[in-house]
Amino acid sequence: MKKAYNILLVTLQIIIMCAFFFPMSLLKFRLPEAFNYGAYTLFVLGVLCVLIALYQLRHQLSPFPSPRKNSKLINSGIFRYSRHPIYFGILLSYLSLSILFEDVYKLVLTAVLYLFFCWKSTFEENLLMERFPKYKIYRKKTPRF
């Protein structure tokens, strides 16, 4: 059951993330050009969060929410600031692209992705609490995203 749920979550994530890039638009909006500078900054920060987290995870990385067999709890580095820095970085990047494309469709999908990451991370954290008793303490001290 866990394996099927893992596959379902990863499949849904891929669908949502790919739908963002469909050539579709609900409604365009205009922002002052100064917002573009902030959006570029958010994009770079998002990508950096993802890259730093990927580097810290290295051999423990898995596309699935279930922790790998020989994994260890990481609560230092970027994980000191966010329990899910990869999700956080993806959300920052998608938000910035939504602003740059000035598209409500992309903003809505970013919100859907946020809700999805909340759901997926709740499942993941339940597994992490089973595996690592110290995760409950870490969870209380560190924000989700």
N, C-alpha and C positions, 0 to 999 in steps of 0.2 A: 504493500500500500504506500509506504513512504517513497519508494522508488518511482511509482507512477505519479505521485503528487509532486515530487521533484521535477520530473519531466514536464508535467503540466505547467508548473510555475515558470520554468525556463522558456517553454514554448510561448506562453502568454507574454512574457517579457519581450521576447524577440518580435512578436507580432506588434505589440504596442510601439516598440522602438522603431520598427521599420515603417509603420503607418505614419509616423512623423514626417517621413521623407516622400510620401506619396504626393504627386503634383495636384494637390487639392487645396481649396481655400474656402472658408466659411464667410469670413468678413475681414477685410483689411483695415488697419488703423494706422494713423500717422503719429509719430513721436518726434520731438525735436531731435536734430542730429546729434546733440550732446549725449543722448541716450545710447547712441552707438558705441561711444567710448566706454561707457559702463558695461555694455553688453559684451564687448570684446574682452574687457577685464574679467568679467564673470566667466566667460568661455575659457580663458587661459587658466584661471583658478580651478575651474571644474576639471579640466584635463590634467592639471598638476595633481589634484587630489586623487584622481583615478590612477595616475602613473605611480605616485608615491605609495598608495595602498597596494597596488599590484606588486611593486618591488618588495614591500614589507611581507606580503603573503608568500611570494615566490612559490615554493613547492607545496604549500598548503592550499593554493588557489584551486577552486573548483567552480564550475558554472552552477552547480546545484547548491541549494540552501543547507543540505545536510553536511556537517563537518566531516572531513576526511578522517580515516582511521588513526593515523599517527599525528594528527594536528595538535597544536598547542594554542592556548589562549594568548592572543596578542592584544595588549592593552597599553602599549607605548607608541611613541612616534605619532603618526597621524591618527592612530586609533585612540589616542588619549583625548582627542577633541570630538570624535564621532565614532559611534559603534559600527557604522556602515559608510565609511568614506567613499567607497566606489559608487554606491547609490547616490550619495550626496553630490559627488562630482558629476555624475550623469545628469542629475536634476539641474545643477547649475548650468551645465552646458546646454541642455535642452531649453531652459528658460532664456538663456542669452540668445540662442538661435531664434526662438520665438519672437524676441524683441527685434532682432536684426531683420527677420523676414516680415515683421509687422503683420502677423497673421493670427487671428483668433483661433483657427483650427489647431495651430501648433501650441498655442497657450492651453487650450482645452486638453490636448493630448499630454502636455506636460503635467497638468493637474491629475489626469487619469494615471499617469506613470507614478506620480507621488503617492496616490492612494494605493496603487498596486504595490509599490515598494513598502508601504506601511504594512500591508497584508503579508507580503512575502517575508519581511524582516521579523514579523511577529512569529510566524512559523519557524523561521531560522533560530530566533532567540529561545524559543521553547526547547529546541534540540540542543542548543548551546548550554542552557541551564541544566539539562539532564547530564551532559557530558562534563561540564566544568562547574563545580560547586561555587567557585569564586565569581562566576559570571553575574550572579545576582547583585553582588557588591559593585562590580564594574558597571552594570546597567543603571544602578542608582546614581552613580557619579558622572556618567558620560551621556551626552545627548545622542539620540538615535541618528539624526542626520546633521 
